[in-house]
Amino acid sequence: MSRTADTAARVLSFGYRDRGGPLQQARATTVVGWCVALGLVLALFMNPLVLAAVLLAVAVMAWRCRVIPEMLVALAISLPVTILIALVNPIASQQGVTVWVAGIHLPVFGTFDITQEAVFYGLVLGLRSAAIFAVCALYVCTVSPDELLRVLRRYSVRSAITASLAVRFVPTLARDGANLATARACRPGAPPSTGAVVRAAFARSLERAGDAALALETRGFALARPMRVAPAARTLADRVVAACSIGLVALVIAGTAAGLARFTAYPLTSTATAPRDLAFAAAIAIVAALPAVLPRRYER
Amino acid sequence: MNTLTIERAVAPSALRFDDFTYAYPAADVAALESLSIAVAAGEFVLVCGDSGSGKSTFLRAISGLVPHHFGGAASGSAEICGRDLRENSAGELAACCGTLLQDPETQVVMDSVRAEIAFPLENLGWERSAIAVAVEETAAALGIEALLARRTDELSGGELQRVALAAALASRPEVLVLDEPTSQLDPVAADELLATLARLNNDRGTTIILADHRLERVLDVADRVVMFEQGRVVIDAEPQRFLTEAASDLRRAHLLPPLAELFDRAGISPLPLNAKTARKHLHGITGRTAARDATEPGGEVVLDLRGVGHRYGDAAPVLSDVAFALHAGERAVLMGANGSGKSTLLRLAHGVQRLRKGTVDRAGEVALLLQNPNDYLIHERVADEAPPAALAQFGLDRFGGRDPRDLSGGERQRLALAIVMQSDPAVLLLDEPTRGMDQSRKHELSMLLRAIAARGTAVLVATHDAEFAASFAQRALLLGSGALLADGPAAEVLGGGWHFSTAVANLLPGSGALTPAEGAELL
C-alpha cells in the first residue's frame, strides 16, 4: 500500500463500532440527545474549565465504549484546524490591552499587534474546536447509522436513504481516490495536473452513483414508503443516558441563570475560577460521564 | 383404500419475451433485436457471448432496468413472472426477480449486513417480524450467519457479493438474475458463489439466469445455454449441444471451455462438460510429453530483487525474503492466493511503494499497470493521455479525439498500457489484468504482451488465471504466505500443482501440456 492509500485506510477505520459500551447499548436517538446536550454546553460556555470538563467526560466515555483508537484518529484529523484557529486569532483579532509584540508586519495581514488576550482567546477557541470534534467523533463511533436511518425513515424515506448512502460510499470513494493517486504516481513523465485528477475523481464518483442507483432500483427503492417501526424496548442504558442528558440541560439552564463559569475575552481576559465555578465544571463532567458506570455488554 | 394421484406438473414460464426489440437512448443499433425466448420456472440458464453482444441488456430487461431505468425505445412484449414489463418498473419486479450485478462494492448500500438484507424487504413493506425471520433464514441458507453482525465495509469482495446475493434472495424471488457476479472475485470466492447458486436451483427451484465468461465452471450445472451475438440469440441449447454447435463454427470456438477445446482440437467426441467426463475418455494415454517453449532466460538482468520483505504496521509480514531476477524479453507470471503479497511485491518492484527491507535493482524504467485501467484515465481526450507514438503503438491513434471513458474495456486497457509504456520501460508489471475479461479479450491481451516481450521488455503478470498464465508465460513464480514457493518453467509450476494448474494439466498430469493446443498434440 502506498503512503496515500495507507493514510486513507487509517482514516477509513473511523466509524461506528458496536463494542458493547454504555453508549452503544442505548438507542441511537438517546445517544444523539446526549451529544446534543454536550453541544449545548459547548455552545453556551467558553470557560476553559467547562471545556476541559467536556473533553474529560468524552474521554471517559470513549474509553468505556472502547473507541479510543478511532477517537485518536479523529483528533489527529482535527489537530490542524485547532492549531490554525489558535494561531490565526492573535493575528486576526486586534482587541486586548496587554500588548506582547507591537507593529509586526506581514504581507496580506498588514501591520498588527499581538496581545495576551488574543493569544489566550485563540487557545480557548482551539480547545473548544477540539471539544466539538471530540463530541462529533464520539457520536460517529457510537451511533449506529442503520438504526438512525430506520428512525429517520418514519419521516422522510428518500432523504434518510440518501444520507445513509452518502455515508456508506465515503470509504469507497476514498479508496477510488487513493487508487487514482497511486496510478498517477505510476505514470511516467510529468504527472497530470491536480485539476485533471480531481475531474477524474468526480467522474468516477458519478459512475459509482450510477451503479448505486441501479442497485437501489433492483432492491425496490422506488417503492419505499415511510415505515411504522415499533421502537425497541428501553434498556437501563437508555434510561441512564437520557437522564444524564436531561441533567446536563438542567445544569446548563441553572448555570446560565446563576451566571456560573463566566468567561470574558476582551478587553481583559477574565475566567471565573471560584469554587462554585469549579463545582459547576465538575458537575458537568460527572453528569456527562455518569453512563460510564454501566457495565459493558459483550463485544460484537 | 385411498388412491394417491400425482399429476405431472407442467412448469409455468418464469419469463417470456416475444419479438422484443430494444435500443438504448441515442444508439444507432438495437441492443436486443427481435428477441423471442421463454424460460420455464426452475431452469438454470447460462447466458454467454462476447462483450457488447447483448447479454447484459437481456438481463437488465428481465430486471426491468431496461427500459424503465435506462430509457430508450422498446417494442414487442415481455413478461417476467407473469407481469408485463411495460407496466411494471424495476422496483415492482424486485418482488419476484432478484438481481445481482458485477461489482460487489456498489451493490451493497447499507452499513451493516443485517440492515442490507432487510433493506429490500422494508422497501416492499414487509412486517418487522417477518423481516427479522426472513433475514435470519436467508443468512442461514447462504451460510453467512456469522456475517450478520458485521459492518459491510469490513467484508472482502467475496463476502460482499454473498451479502448482495442474500439481499437479492431475501424476498424469495421466483427468478434470480446474475450479471457476471464472479468477475471481480478470486477463484475460490467465485466457486463458492456458484456452488451456492447450484444449491438454490436444486433445493429451492429458484429460476437462475446467469451471465458468465468462464463457462467451464457452470456448464455442468446449467440446464440450458443461451448465446448472444449482436443482440440476437444465436444458440439456445442444452449444454452438450451448445458445445457441439460452438465447436462447429470457428467464430465461436473461442467460447469453448479448455477441456472441450482440447477434445475438439484432438477430434474426440462428445465434447466433455467437465473434467470427470473428460477423464473417462482419456484413460490409457501415457508416456508422451508436450514440447513447450522452456528457453532459459538469457538476456541481461533488468530487475533484480534480493531479500525483499514487507509488513503493514504491526501486522504479520506480507512478504519475507523474496528474491528473483527478471531478464530482458522474459515472459513471467506471478501466482498465489488472495493476500499472498502479489500486489505488494509488484508495487515494491516498481517503487511506488517504499521499500523497507531488501534491495531492488532496476536496469532502466519499470512500468506498472494496476488492476483497474480506469485509474489511469485522467484526461478528457485520448490524445492528452499519451504521446501520438505511444497511441499508435497500441492501435489507438484513430481514437485521439474521443473521451477515454467512451472506449471499450479492451481499448481502455490498451490506452492504460500506452500511458505506462510511453517511457519505453525495461520491465512491465501488470496486476490482475484479466479480471472480468471475456476469452477473446484475454487472447488479445496475451498476444499484445507477447509482442511487447518480443521487443525486449521483461513482462511480469500477477494473476489468478492459470489458463491465461499458460497461454502467455515461459516462467511462473508462486507466492504463498509472503514467500516464494516455486520459481521455474511454466510447464513445471503450472503443470505440477493442483489449485494453480490449468484444466488441461489436471487432466493430463505429468504430460507437460498446459493449453488445449499442447494437449491436443499428445492426443
Interface residues (C-beta under 8 A of the other chain):
Chain A: M1 S2 R3 D6 L12 G15 Y16 R17 D18 S144 P145 D146 L149 R150 R153 I161 S164 L165 V167 R168 P171 T172 N179 L180 T182 A183 R184 A185 C186 R187 P188 G189 P192 A196 V197 R199 A200 A203 R204 R208 D211 A212 A213 L214 A215 L216 E217 T218 R219 G220 F221 A222 L223 A224 R225 M227 V229 A230 R300
Chain B: S63 G64 L65 H68 H69 S89 A90 G91 E92 A94 A95 G98 T99 L101 D103 E105 T106 Q107 V108 V109 M110 D111 S112 R114 A115 F119 P120 E122 N123 L124 G125 R128 A149 R151 T152 D153 A164 A167 A168 Y312 T344 R347 H350 V352 Q353 R354 E365 A367 L368 L369 L370 N372 N374 D375 Y376 L377 I378 H379 E380 R405 I419 V420 Q422 S423 P425
